[in-house]
Amino acid sequence: MTDVTGVRARPGGRVTLRFTGTGYRALPQPKRLEIWGDRLLGDATTGISLIVLIVFGGLAAYLWQEDAKPVSVLLLVICVPCLLVLLARAAIESVGWLFLAAAVVGAVLFAPLLLFPGARRWATQWWKKKPAESHLDKRIRVTDLEPVSVERNGRAVTVTVLIDGARIRYTARDGDALEREFRAMLSRPATGVGP
């Protein structure tokens, strides 16, 4: 199993291609905003913020009653970023629950419209529509690939494949590994696919 990172997929985004003996898998790479959002508002950060807020907030309240106000204010200043993290996480979770409630209410209100053939046809077409990124995180066998073309432009390599009638282009700036892995995968005699 070999990984090729730093590949841009169209449609899609940045992916890591994981090649196996019989095919490959395109694993989406998270965007920088998603990575930072997970670091700042993830479960670990939220848990640590809650513990810091309880311990330092309780200690600040105790010291305030004992007339140690400067130390109490310092502890409260430490608690402010933790409180902001918890409030942001609560707001994000609330939006998720509100979206779920709106989806359920919308489904309940839309269900009687399915009695009409036009609405039923529209709902069937919408339901069966494949998303543009349906090739991501899915095992793609060599035998499922239709024509594959490899184009080189300097050090950049673009590999274009057809999967179930959908054209997918993988591009890597330093594409030696990408080209090598696709050519090796396509030339294996066990797959029945020629070079």
C-alpha positions in Angstrom: 0.0 0.0 0.0 1.5 3.4 -1.1 0.2 6.9 -0.4 0.6 9.8 -2.7 -0.2 13.1 -0.9 -0.6 16.7 -2.2 -2.9 15.7 -5.1 -5.6 18.0 -6.2 -8.8 16.2 -7.5 -11.3 17.9 -9.7 -14.1 17.8 -8.7 -13.2 17.8 -5.1 -10.3 19.3 -3.4 -7.0 18.1 -2.0 -6.8 14.3 -1.6 -4.4 11.6 -0.6 -4.4 8.7 -3.1 -3.8 5.3 -1.3 -2.8 2.7 -3.9 -3.3 -1.0 -3.2 -2.7 -4.1 -5.3 -6.0 -3.9 -7.1 -7.0 -0.3 -7.1 -6.9 2.9 -5.1 -8.8 5.1 -2.7 -9.0 8.9 -2.8 -9.0 10.1 0.8 -10.1 13.8 1.2 -7.7 16.0 3.1 -9.3 18.5 5.5 -9.0 22.2 4.7 -6.9 24.4 7.0 -10.0 26.1 8.4 -11.4 22.7 9.4 -8.1 21.7 11.0 -7.9 24.9 13.0 -11.6 24.8 13.9 -11.2 21.2 15.2 -8.1 22.3 17.2 -9.8 25.3 18.7 -13.3 23.9 19.2 -12.7 20.2 19.3 -13.7 17.8 22.2 -10.3 17.9 23.9 -10.1 21.7 23.9 -13.7 22.0 25.1 -13.1 19.5 27.9 -9.9 21.3 29.0 -11.6 24.7 28.9 -14.5 23.3 31.0 -12.1 22.0 33.6 -10.0 25.2 33.7 -13.2 27.2 34.0 -14.5 25.2 36.9 -11.2 25.0 38.8 -10.0 28.6 38.2 -13.5 30.1 38.3 -14.3 28.4 41.7 -10.9 29.4 43.1 -11.5 33.0 41.9 -14.9 33.1 43.6 -13.4 31.8 46.8 -10.5 34.3 46.7 -12.9 37.1 46.0 -14.8 36.3 49.2 -11.5 36.1 51.1 -10.6 39.7 50.0 -7.8 38.6 47.7 -9.2 40.6 44.8 -6.1 41.1 42.7 -5.4 37.3 42.5 -9.1 36.7 41.9 -9.2 39.1 39.0 -6.1 37.4 37.5 -7.8 34.0 37.6 -10.9 35.5 36.1 -8.8 36.9 33.2 -7.5 33.3 32.6 -11.1 32.0 32.6 -12.3 34.4 29.9 -10.8 32.6 26.8 -12.1 29.3 28.2 -15.6 30.8 28.5 -15.4 32.0 24.9 -14.4 28.6 23.7 -17.4 27.0 25.5 -19.8 29.6 24.3 -18.6 29.2 20.7 -18.9 25.4 20.9 -22.4 25.7 22.4 -23.5 28.0 19.6 -22.1 25.6 17.0 -23.9 22.6 18.6 -27.1 24.7 18.8 -27.0 25.5 15.1 -26.6 21.8 14.4 -29.6 20.8 16.5 -31.7 23.6 15.0 -30.8 22.4 11.5 -31.9 18.9 12.4 -35.2 20.1 13.8 -35.8 22.2 10.6 -35.0 19.1 8.5 -37.5 17.0 10.4 -40.2 19.7 10.3 -39.5 20.2 6.5 -39.8 16.4 5.9 -43.1 16.3 7.8 -44.5 19.2 5.9 -43.2 18.0 2.5 -44.5 14.4 2.9 -48.1 15.2 1.9 -46.9 16.8 -1.3 -45.6 13.3 -2.4 -49.2 12.4 -3.2 -48.8 14.6 -6.4 -46.9 12.9 -9.3 -44.9 16.0 -10.2 -43.5 16.4 -6.6 -42.8 12.7 -6.5 -40.8 12.8 -9.7 -38.8 15.8 -8.5 -38.1 14.1 -5.1 -37.0 10.9 -6.9 -34.6 12.8 -9.2 -33.2 14.8 -6.3 -32.8 11.7 -4.1 -31.0 9.7 -6.8 -28.6 12.5 -7.8 -25.0 11.6 -7.2 -22.9 14.2 -5.5 -20.0 15.7 -7.4 -17.5 14.2 -4.9 -18.9 10.7 -4.9 -15.5 9.2 -5.8 -14.0 10.4 -2.5 -13.2 7.8 0.2 -14.5 5.0 -2.0 -12.4 2.0 -3.1 -11.9 2.2 -6.9 -10.7 -1.0 -8.5 -8.6 -1.0 -11.6 -11.3 -3.0 -13.4 -13.8 -0.2 -12.7 -11.6 2.4 -14.4 -12.5 3.3 -18.0 -9.8 5.0 -20.1 -6.9 6.5 -18.1 -4.7 9.3 -19.6 -1.5 10.6 -18.1 -0.3 14.0 -19.1 3.0 15.6 -18.1 3.7 19.3 -18.1 7.2 19.8 -16.8 7.2 18.2 -13.3 3.4 18.5 -13.0 1.4 15.4 -13.8 -2.3 15.1 -14.5 -4.1 11.8 -14.5 -7.6 11.7 -15.9 -9.8 8.7 -15.2 -13.5 7.9 -16.0 -15.4 6.3 -13.2 -19.0 5.4 -13.9 -19.1 8.0 -16.6 -17.7 10.8 -14.4 -14.4 12.4 -15.4 -12.0 12.9 -12.5 -8.7 14.7 -12.8 -5.9 14.2 -10.3 -3.1 16.7 -10.5 0.2 16.8 -8.6 2.9 19.5 -9.0 5.7 17.0 -8.4 3.9 14.1 -10.1 6.6 11.5 -10.4 5.0 9.3 -7.7 1.5 9.9 -9.0 2.5 8.8 -12.5 4.6 5.9 -11.2 1.8 4.5 -9.1 -0.9 4.8 -11.8 1.3 3.1 -14.4 2.3 0.3 -11.9 -1.4 -0.2 -11.0 -2.5 -0.4 -14.6 0.4 -2.7 -15.7 -0.2 -5.5 -13.2 -1.0 -8.7 -15.1 -3.5 -10.0 -12.5 -6.0 -7.2 -13.3 -6.2 -8.0 -17.0 -5.5 -4.3 -17.9 -2.6 -3.6 -20.2 -0.1 -0.8 -19.8 
